[in-house]
Amino acid sequence: MAFKKIEVPQAAFLKAGLFGFQGSGKTWTASRLAIGLHQHIKSKKPIGFIDTETGSDFVYPLFKEAEIELQVDKSIAFKTLIEDLDAAVGSFDILIIDSITHFWREMLRAYKVAKRRTFISIKDWGPLKDEWHTFTSRYVNSKLHILMCGRAANIFDDVEDDDDNGKKEFKTVKVGTKMSAETDTGYEPSLLVEMQKVFVGEGGSYVRRASVIKERFGVIDSRDFDFSPNDAKDFVFQCFHPHIKLLNIGGDHVGVDTSQSSTGLFENGGTGVSEVRRQQTVLTEEVEGLIVSLFPGQSADEKKCKADVMQVAFGTRSWSAIKDLLPEKLRDGKAIVEHLGFRIAKAREEQIDIPKGTDFVRWLEKEAVR
């Protein structure tokens, strides 16, 4: 049994995602949160920053003021993202990725170039999602606090509406926003925040509003926080601290086991439903071929002989019942049919009379155990 009793949360690292449109404060908020987290866990290591749009240059003063070393790699190549994630473990406690959107788009471009395509077809999404999974598995399982920033994308849907004449029609309307990356990327963070630039107050001022879209402990889920440059330096961290303090920081991080695979279900000899059906089809066709080769005619006598062989080999005269047998039973029965075929062929070759009628079944049963 793989189940194990747990005494504390097995998530020991912050896995946060921040997404929003331009100017919404993603990079600034992620940097403030990273600095506060660095101080909270009393880290002695630099903070890593994988930068796709030079944002690290503009938040560097925040890290300098906090006296925290910032190490940056600037690239948009998905291949580099994977290499950096592997290298970051042990080198840093905290890693910022800004923006994950560029890595997704670069991977799509690279795929089209490699395949000499100008578009992505439906059949391409399978291998693309499999490759993207090499990132998400590292994101979830790595022993790193990771703050992942991404651009926002609108979600559209077709909704029913009445036109001016009262007729029903469908219109495409915006129904929400999501992180602009592979479709399922927003499901990975345990803390997912949407950033927006919001106009507030009589004085015409703006704030960067952080709306908690998902927070798995439920302590700040659906909360809104407004940030501005005038806030206390630890204000961003304090807003998200209720979530962070429930993590098992310093404890063992148990992610998701990605080493196991169900490939065996679908390989030759596998136990998956589709593979079992394939084996059943192949084996029953082989059995049918063997029996027909012994008794190729369609006379009543030969039809009875075929049914007798089926009865001895499989315990049934129903071909439908035989086709539903598990592959193991079919293989056993096929071996008996092959053996009986050998005994029948030898008897014919030696001109030995093979019993007919009801005696034929008893003769088959006797030959089957030799």
N, C-alpha and C positions, 0 to 999 in steps of 0.2 A: 504493500500500500504506500502511495507517494504522499499522502496527507501527513502534515506535521502540525502539532499544536504550536501556536505562537503566543508569546507573552507580551510583546511590544510590536509596534508597526515595523514591517520589514523594509520599508522605504527609508533609507538613511540619507538621501541626497535630494535637494530641491531640483525638480524638473519643471521649469517655468517656460511658458510661451507668451510672447507679447506681440500683438499684430495691430496694424492700423494704417491709415492712409498717410501721405506725406505731411510732415510737420506735426504729427500727433504726439510726438515725444517718446517714441519707442526706445531709441538708443539712450537718451538721457535717463529715462526711468530705469532701464535695465542696468545702466552704469551705477546709478544711485543704489539700487537694490544689491548689486554685486559688492559695492563698497561696504554697505551696512552688514551684509552677510559675512564678508571677510573679517570684519571687526568682531562680529558676534561669535564666530567659531575660533577666533584668535589664530587665524592662519598666518604662517610665516612665508608662504609661497607667493609668487607673483600671481596676478590674474591674467588668464589667457583671453585673447580676443581674435576671433576669426572674422575678418573684415572684408566685405564685398563692395562697399561703397564709401570708403574713406571716413566713415563716421567716427572711428577711433581717434582721428586727429582732433576732433572738435570736443570730445569728452575727456581727452587726456588731462586737461587742467584739473578735472575733478579728482583723478587718481593721484596726480602730483600733490594736490593740496592735502589728500588723505595719507600721503607718504606710502603709497602702495605701488609697487613696480607693475607696469603694464607691458606685456609681451604680445606682439601683434603679428599675424600672418595675413597678408592681403591677397586674396585669390577668389575666383568665382568657380573654379573647377570642382566638380563633385568628387573627383578622385582625390583632390587635395583635402577636401573636407574629411573624408574617411581617414586619410593618413594623419591629419591633425588631431582628430578625435583619439586615435590610438596613441599618438605621441603625448597628448595632454594628460593622460592618466599617469599619475605619479609626479608630473611636472607642476601641475596646478591643482588647487582644490576647487577653483571656480573658473568656468569658461563661458564666454559670451559668443554667440553666433549671430551675426548681423550682416546680411539678412539671408535666411534660409531660402527665400524666394529665388534668389539668383542661382543657387546651386541646383534647384529643381529645373529652372529654365535652361541652364547650361547643360544639364544631363540630357534634356530633350533635344537640344541642338546637336550635341555630340552623337546621340543615337541616330539622328537623321543623316548626319554626315557619314557615319560609319556604315549605315545601310543604304546610302545613296538614295535617300528619300527626300521629298519636299513636304511631306505631311506624315502625321501619326495615324495609323489605321487601328481599328479595334483590336486586331490580333497582336499589335505591338504593346498594348498596355500591360499584358501579363508579364513579359520580361522586364519592362520598365519598373513596374511595381515591385517585382522581385529584387531588382537592383537597389531601389530606394529603401527596401527593408534592411539593407546592410547599414543604413544610417539610423533608422528608427530603433533597431535592436541595440545599437551602441548607445543611442540617446537614453533609452530606458534603463539599460543594464550597467552602464559605465559608473565607476565610483568617482563621480564628478558632480558638482552642482552645476547645472547647465541652464543658462538663460538664453532662450532661442527667440530672436526677433524675426518677424516676417511682415511682408506687405499685406494689406487687406485686399480682398476681392469681393465684389458684389455677388449675391446669390439671387438669381431670377427664377420666376415660376410663372406658368400660364394660369390666370385666374378668370373665372367667368364673370361677365359684366353685361349690362343692357346698353345697347346703342341708343341713339336719339329716337329711333322708331320702335323701341321696346323689344327689339330682337336680341336674342342671346348671342354673345360673341366672346371670344377669348382674347385677353390682352396680356402681354408679357410685362410683369412689374417686378421691381426690386422687393425681395422679401427678407433680406438680411445680409450679413457679411460673414466672411470666413478668412482664415489665413490663406494667402495665395501660395500654394505649394501643392504637392501631391495630396489628393483629396482627403486622405485619412490622417494627415500630419497633425491637425488640430486635436485629434483624439489622444495623442501621446502624452502631452504635459499633464501633470497633476494639478497645476495652477495655470489657467489660461485667462489672459487679460486682453481686452480690447481697448486700445488707446484712441482718444478723439481730442481734437482741438475745439474747445467749447467757449463761446462768448458768454460772459456773465457780468452782472453788476451794471450800475448806472454809469460807471466811468469808462465803459467800453473796454474792459480788460478781458484777456483770454486765460484760460487754464487748460492744462492737459489732464483730461479725465480718464481715469483707469476704471473700466467696468469689468468686474470679475465675472467672466462668462462661465467658468467652471472651477470649482475648488473642492477637491475630493473629500476633505475632512468635513466640509459643510460649515465651517466657522465664519468664513467671510464670503461665502458664495452669494453672488448677485449684488454684492456691495459696490458702491461707487466711491472713488477717492479723487479729489482734485489736487493737482500738483502745480506749483509755480516756483520760480527761482528764489522767491523770498522765504520759502519754507525752511524749517530747521533741517540741517544736513542729514539727520537720521529719520526724517519724516516718512520717506518712501519705505524704508525698511520696517518701520514701526507699523505701517498700514498692513503689510503682509506678514508681520511677525506671528500673528495667531496661527497661521498655517504652518510656518516654518518651525515653530516650537513644538508642534506635534510630530514632526519627523523624528526618526530615531538617529539623530546626528551623532556621529561617533560610534554608532553600533554597526552591526553587519548589514550590508545592503543586499537584499535578495531580490533580484530582478525576475525576469521571465526566462525559463530554460529554452533556448533556441537551438540546442544541440540535437534534440530529438526530431525525428521526421516521420511522416506517414507515407513516405515514398514506397515502402514495401507493400502497401495496400494495392498499388497500381502496377507494380512490376510483375513479370511473368512468375506465376506461383504465389502471388500475393493474395490477401484475404479481403480486399475491398470488393464491394458489391459488383462494380463494373468488371473487375478482373475475374471474379468468380463466374459471372455470366459468360465472359469470353472463353474461359476454360471449359465450362459446361458445353458451349456450342461446339468447340473444337473436338472435345472428347466424344460427344454423342455422334458427331459426323464420322469420326474415326471408327467408332463401334458399329455404326450403321454400315459403313463401307466393308468392314470385316464380315459381318453377317451376310450381306448381299453377295460378297464374293464366294461364300460357302454355298449359298442357295440363291442363285441369280434368277430363277424362274418365278412365275406368278401363279403357279398351280396351287390348289388348295393344300396339297401335301407339302409343298415347299414353304408355303406361308405358315403351316403348322410347325415345320422344323425350325423356322426362324423364331417363332414364338417360344418354342421349347428351349432354344439356346438362351433367349432373354430370361426365361424363368430360372434356369439353372445359374446363370451368371449374375443376375440382379435381383432374383426373388420376385419378379413381376413380369407379366406379359404386356403391360401398358407402356407404350413408348413415351407417352406424356409424363408418366411417373419417372421413367428413367432420365428424361431430360432435366428433371428437377432435383436429381440426386446431387450431393456435394461432389466436388472434383475428386476427393479421396475415394469415395465409393465408386465413382465412374472409372477411376484408374484400376481399382481392384477388379471390377467387373470386366473391364477391357482385357486385363491380363488373363482372366478365365476364358473369355471368348477366344483370345489368341491361342491359348493352350488347347481348347476344344477344336479349334480350326486345324491345329497341327495333328491332333489325334484322328480327326475325320479324314484329313488329306492322306495320312499314313495308311489308314484302313482302306481307303479307296485305291491307293497305290499297291497295296498288298492283296487287293481283291478280297478283303474280309467283309462279310456281310454285316452291314450296319442295321440294327433292329429298327423296325418301323412302328408307327402307332404309339400306343402308351409305353411300349418297351423302349422306345427311343429316349424318353426322358430319363428312365432309370439307367440306361447305358451312358448318357451324358453325365449324370450325377456321379457314376462310378469313375468315369474317365477324368472328371474334374479334380478328383482328389489324388490322382497319380502324380 
